[in-house]
Amino acid sequence: MKVLVPIKRVIDANVKVRVKADNTGVETANVKMAMNPFCEIAVEEAVRLKEAGTASEVIVVSAGAAQAQETLRTGLAMGADRGILIQCDSDPEPLAVAKLLKAVVEKEGPELVILGKQAVDNDNNQTGQMLAALLGWPQGTFISKVEKTDGSFAITREVDGGLEKLEIKAPAVVTTDLRLNEPRYASLPNIMKAKKKPIDTMTPADLGVDVSPRLTVVSVTEPPARKAGVKVASVAELVDKLRNEAKVI
Amino acid sequence: MVSYTAPLDDIRFLLYDLLDYEGQVAGLPGCEEASRELVDAVLEEGAKFCENELLPLNRSGDEEGCAFENGVVRTPKGFKELYEAFCEAGWNGLSLNPDYGGQGLPKTLQFVMTELICSSNISFGMYPGLTHGACNALELHGSDDQKQTFLPNMIHGRWSGTMCLTEPHCGTDLGLIRTKAEPVGEGKYKITGTKIFISAGEHDMSENIVHLVLAKLPDAPEGSKGISLFIVPKFLVKEDGSPGARNGVACGSIEHKMGIKASSTCVMNFDEAEGYLVGEPHSGMAKMFTMMNVARLDVGIQGLGLAETAYQSAAAYAKERLQGRSLAGPQQPDRPADPIIVHPDVRKNLLTMRALNEGARALALWVAIAVDVAEKHPDDARRQEADDLVALMTPIIKSFFTDAGFEVTNIGMQVFGGHGYIREHGMEQLVRDARIAQIYEGANGIQALDLVGRKLGQNMGRLLRRFFHPVQDYIEEGMTKPELAEFVAPLAKSLSRLQQATLWIGQQGLKDPEEAGAAATDYLNLFAYTALAYLWCRMAEASLANLEGDRAEFHEAKLATARFFFQRLLPKSSGHFSAIMAGKAPLMEMKEAAF
């Protein structure tokens, strides 16, 4: 079984994000970048499937700037076999990424696609679902467990108030939640081996996909600073404030 | 909790913008794979491992310390698992020989990783650090058979290493050792004696411990010329290469120390333990020195590592701690007080820390690259040149960096005030952990004697020229660049004073060795300030050229720190110069009985 893992290069989760002075977006120049944490979990799961003998090959794919190659190398150092870079001039939107991934899936023929449930930069939470819809494949989102059974996958989803266990037919798209696994550190020998693993580079045009943006960003601003709280003297005052000031009861 | 993020920005600036890592190291035979891309990937992952795994166990390790019971040492909670993860990830063999399972990456990278490890958890770093030193010695001096038996397991970390030199009655003067080695045939020896202060001598993290032990053969000449080096494993190695019967070496007790409490410091008793001679008889001292020279550079880096954590923590605290108002009037009127960073004195503290750290890091990596060149360059002359520079700078790095490490961690505690003195924030631990580095691996006073007594005169001053000539050339060229004047002028002044002091010591020392001894420590410090000035000048030049680029903020800060160094720190070297020129009289005049 081939497993395809789409990954995204994002601002490192530990960096304090700053809005650009002209409010067109967030500052990314000279900011530490890293693999989206949910994508790390996806790579880890694929590598574990390979180590368990369930998967035969793990392919990491990323759509973005040329530097996304570094992120692919990280995936290769974790244990993926090869990488595909779809080089885009600007950050493609989720639907464009889903279309690109559909083309890659049709080319590579994986039985399972594992994505992060969302990327920590835009928190879109869309690409996996869109990809499944475009492919007409079953999807399992926010999973905390996945097991291959005969011709299908037994998955556990994290839903409000509990866990949902489902069986979905292969081939399928799944997206990872936090508790699926704890990603490993790449070992030094694997970092060195990753350098020699192949990365194919292609463009959206090679895949016949139009990635021009469909959304317009009007403005990006910092959230308003939190105001200091007040102490209330009595329950009555609290209820009054909730009712008349906050208008929540 | 201390704040620490690996300073990869600064490291990359030094490697790529300042020291031409790619031209100097990546092109050396055996380093072809260590491209910039690979170095970046290794450093990123190494930084992640140190920040997320080593650092969280730093304070708990200090609080818990090592425990000794019935001859067994238990390391603090989590250390064993951490060590296993560290070895499995391959960090133990980073720069060691690929023929025996190492990764064979450049030593330069090892220097960087050592700094990161020491910043995060120096006590933990002691265990792989000692193994690393033992591997170096075995690789250089061991027989093929010995290398095959021990190196693969040691490079992996499955087996750890120690160096057993010190005995109860001798540390600095190893010629006095009493540990005996009796030949029993078949290349085996029975080792008997007591060694003390043995770091990582006994612990529960590796399946075997390989001691490198200095001992004397029955026919040994007196003094340091009669010392031989032996391998003494904790468990004898079976035919199949696995650890077998327990050897006659045991831990008698562990020390209760001021700092590095999670590192076990052991009394090791050898009772007719089976040992194997490394190299020729009576050649142990020279062999131990190959281990010690590496270890001395490592100890210097320990000072830098701790100082970096102290700086980062203090800087973060100074920006958060609201207390009093700026002397120039309230800076943050909407808050109850201004952060203490508004005060000139607090800024002086922070900048002192930063200027010393960044200067030391630049000097360390400059020398680190020379270590790689000395080892791997195809041209004999280039190798010799680089080796000379390393030999010259080793006592300076060991002594100055560890003195600075203590000073900087201490200033860090000062910035925290009372909150630095209590244990909760981890600042006093940094001070305690830093203190030992001034003492072990040759006390700093001994380093100064090494510089003045051995290195200055070596090969008619050839070592000195490896520093003086490039700096002189740099100054001459720098004089033609007006934008560099504010940096080059004080560097030139510092260098000329250093040369003057060198000449003075040369002349006086020939007549009276005590004169050289009296000048040694101040001379080492004057030398260190000049070396730092050279590197700060080069850093300022590199940053001036990049002020328009997209990393302007980084380079502006670099320049501001450079100006602080030249205007507020370098003048301290004048004091050292005056002290040298005062000669030995003020030290030797008082009668011994009056002390």
Interface residues (C-beta under 8 A of the other chain):
Chain A: N14 A29 N30 E70 R73 T74 A77 Y185 A186 S187 L188 P189 N190 I191 M192 A194 K195
Chain B: T5 E33 S35 E37 L38 D40 A41 V42 E44 E45 K48 F49 E53 A85 E88 A89 G90 W91 G93 L94 Q103 L105 D550 R551 F554
